[in-house]
Each structure stands twice: as structure tokens, then as C-alpha cells.
Amino acid sequence: MLFHVQWTFVDNGEDGYRRRLQLFQGWEPPAAADFKGFYSLADGSGGVAIVEVDSVATLARTMTSFAPHMTFTADPILPVDEGAAIGAEGIAFRDAIS
């Protein structure tokens, strides 16, 4: 499963920033989490990642270490061609119902 994960920092003060860096330096993602992209926002308020995982439990494991310091959202995503094909299926269904 592929997810777009976004986070914002809870505490942007000096101590919060220092602690997040300390945690990140000691953190290893779970073996079943493949980060396709991992980015910081230029304004320093958070970041985004594209992560492929084998289960929602693995996704939770990627975030739980930082839960006191960040607010997360995680949205399932799929390739645009697959999303467009599914959208076309929806249109065909609605068009078939009069």
C-alpha cells in the first residue's frame, strides 16, 4: 500500500527542535516501510513522505516514535492512470443508471 504522509511539528521552539533531531538521528524505519520520497517543508513547519508499506500496522510503526512531537495525516494513494481508470468506472456506473 502506498501512502502520502504529511506532518506538522507540535513544538517549534528550540527544545522541541533539538529533541526531534535527536530522535530522528536514532530512528530506523521499519523494514517493511519503503520511503519513495522523504522531504522537509522549506518553511520548517513539517514535511511529507511517500511511503510504501505492507500493512497499516507498519505505517503506524513509522509514525509512533514521533507522535508526541508531530501531528500526522496519512492518505492512501495510487498511480494516476489507475485512479483515472477507476474514476471512469464510476462514470460508467452512474451513466448506466437512469
C-alpha positions in Angstrom: 0.0 0.0 0.0 1.2 3.4 -0.9 0.6 6.5 1.3 1.2 10.2 1.2 2.2 11.1 4.8 2.3 14.7 6.0 3.4 16.0 9.3 3.5 19.3 11.2 5.6 19.9 14.2 3.8 20.4 17.5 6.6 22.4 19.3 8.7 24.7 17.1 10.7 26.0 20.0 14.4 25.4 20.4 13.9 22.5 22.8 11.3 20.8 20.6 13.5 21.2 17.5 16.5 19.8 19.4 14.6 16.8 20.6 13.1 16.0 17.2 16.6 16.0 15.7 17.9 13.7 18.5 15.1 11.2 17.9 15.5 11.3 14.1 19.2 10.6 14.3 18.5 7.4 16.3 15.5 6.3 14.3 15.3 3.5 11.8 12.2 3.0 9.7 10.6 -0.5 9.9 12.0 -3.0 7.5 8.6 -3.2 5.7 8.5 0.6 5.1 10.0 1.7 1.8 10.3 5.5 1.6 9.9 6.5 -2.0 10.4 10.2 -1.2 11.1 12.0 2.1 11.0 15.8 2.3 11.1 18.7 4.7 8.9 21.7 4.1 11.1 24.8 3.2 9.4 26.9 6.0 10.4 24.4 8.7 6.9 23.6 9.8 6.9 19.9 8.9 7.3 17.6 6.0 5.9 15.0 3.6 6.8 11.4 2.5 5.6 8.9 0.0 5.8 5.5 1.8 5.1 2.0 0.6 4.1 -0.4 3.4 2.9 -3.9 3.7 0.2 -3.0 6.2 -1.4 -0.2 8.1 0.3 -1.5 11.2 3.7 -0.9 9.6 2.6 2.6 8.7 1.6 3.2 12.3 5.1 2.0 13.4 6.7 4.6 11.1 4.9 7.4 13.0 4.6 6.3 16.6 8.1 7.2 17.7 7.4 10.8 16.8 3.8 11.1 17.9 4.4 13.5 20.9 6.3 15.9 18.6 4.3 15.8 15.3 0.8 15.7 14.0 0.4 13.2 11.1 -2.0 12.7 8.3 -1.7 9.6 6.0 -3.7 9.2 2.8 -3.7 6.1 0.6 -2.6 6.9 -2.9 -2.4 5.1 -6.2 -0.9 5.9 -9.6 -2.8 8.5 -11.6 -3.6 6.2 -14.5 -5.1 3.6 -12.1 -7.1 6.4 -10.4 -8.3 7.7 -13.7 -9.5 4.2 -14.8 -11.4 3.8 -11.5 -12.9 7.2 -12.0 -14.1 6.2 -15.5 -15.7 3.1 -13.9 -17.6 5.3 -11.6 -18.8 7.5 -14.5 -19.9 4.4 -16.4 -21.9 3.1 -13.5 -23.7 6.5 -13.0 -24.4 6.8 -16.7 -25.9 3.3 -16.7 -28.5 4.2 -14.0 -31.3 6.3 -15.4 
